[in-house]
Amino acid sequence: MLQTFNEKNRDLIVNINGKLVHRDEAGVSPFDSAVQNGDAVWEGLRVYPQGIFKLQEHIDRLEKSAAMLQYAGVPDRSKILHEVYRTLSANNMQSDVHIRLTVSRGLKYTSGLDPRINTKGCSLIVLAEHKPPVYDKTGIRLITAVHRRPARCVLDQRIHSSNQLTSILAKLEANAADADDALMLDTRGYLAETNATHVFQVKDGVVETSTCNACPEGITRATVLDICRRNNIPCNERDIPHRELFEADELFCTGTMGELVHVLSLDNQPIGMGNQSESQPGPMLNRLNELFAREVEIGCTPLEELNAE
Ligand SMILES: Cc1ncc(COP(=O)(O)O)c(C=O)c1O
């Protein structure tokens, strides 16, 4: 899956610390921690015609990530939402938009690693792009990456950080294998996620996904689990051995960037033993997609509410 350039994004206005500038003129200081150390946290949000999906949950996760990294001077929620609103307004955006919201540790007064040389508070970057869900709804093909997701004692994946090198190494593997994305295991050999999405399997009517030991606490993941619980669909979070995935009736990925998409094959082995016809989601994912669409109807914050204060 290779994203292509969307002409609608040619003249985007982006927001850097409250300044609205053309994408070609935007600049982040070389002293910013995002540039120096990849020391930033981010959220990907999706704008539907009804508004931004699960907005408060995304801001909660952003604040949690920033707190785990002990950031000082994080802009407060109303300031963040106001800047998101200004950015969407400047671009006249209403729906089919993906927002990448970044908070970095901010400017350093000299190059270096030590957070004590950050004395100016956090930087806030809002990038909103015209971007419908990125995955082809006819399904995706995964390969298993050699690179693994680190354990919490190495780098806690609940910190949703802009340092995405493990994901990029895995994605390079997927590209080399001509696959859409790479499945990533944790260091013990259990399912973690892909380079960019969470992974669910369906076996004998039970929907299962990994624990969050080696993946972020995904908002779409939580929505799917919640949908299952409210609709009496059996579901589990557990350590899933790699080999089990090949025997799943259905396999699918979740994320804000691409919503819910089924996996056609893993390491070139078709998933579903013929239950899932080529290019069509299986019956469970069809049901979950319907329920997810209903969730979008009720789970969005209208854009005007962002500018309430
Ligand atoms: C590594 C990783 N996995 C999974 C996801 C999907 O999470 P969400 O459903 O919150 O978009 C993301 C999204 O940002 C991610 O960065």
PDBQT file of the ligand as one rigid body, heavy atoms in Angstrom, charges set to zero:
ROOT
HETATM    1  C1  LIG A 401       2.004   1.967  16.142  1.00  0.00    +0.000 C 
HETATM    2  C2  LIG A 401       0.530   2.183  16.022  1.00  0.00    +0.000 A 
HETATM    3  N1  LIG A 401      -0.277   1.116  16.127  1.00  0.00    +0.000 NA
HETATM    4  C3  LIG A 401      -1.619   1.248  16.022  1.00  0.00    +0.000 A 
HETATM    5  C4  LIG A 401      -2.201   2.476  15.785  1.00  0.00    +0.000 A 
HETATM    6  C5  LIG A 401      -3.693   2.588  15.680  1.00  0.00    +0.000 C 
HETATM    7  O1  LIG A 401      -4.207   3.258  16.802  1.00  0.00    +0.000 OA
HETATM    8  P1  LIG A 401      -5.538   4.100  16.746  1.00  0.00    +0.000 P 
HETATM    9  O2  LIG A 401      -6.656   3.137  16.608  1.00  0.00    +0.000 OA
HETATM   10  O3  LIG A 401      -5.591   4.822  18.041  1.00  0.00    +0.000 OA
HETATM   11  O4  LIG A 401      -5.462   5.010  15.566  1.00  0.00    +0.000 OA
HETATM   12  C6  LIG A 401      -1.395   3.609  15.677  1.00  0.00    +0.000 A 
HETATM   13  C7  LIG A 401      -1.996   4.916  15.426  1.00  0.00    +0.000 C 
HETATM   14  O5  LIG A 401      -1.516   5.953  15.675  1.00  0.00    +0.000 OA
HETATM   15  C8  LIG A 401       0.021   3.453  15.803  1.00  0.00    +0.000 A 
HETATM   16  O6  LIG A 401       0.832   4.509  15.733  1.00  0.00    +0.000 OA
ENDROOT
TORSDOF 0
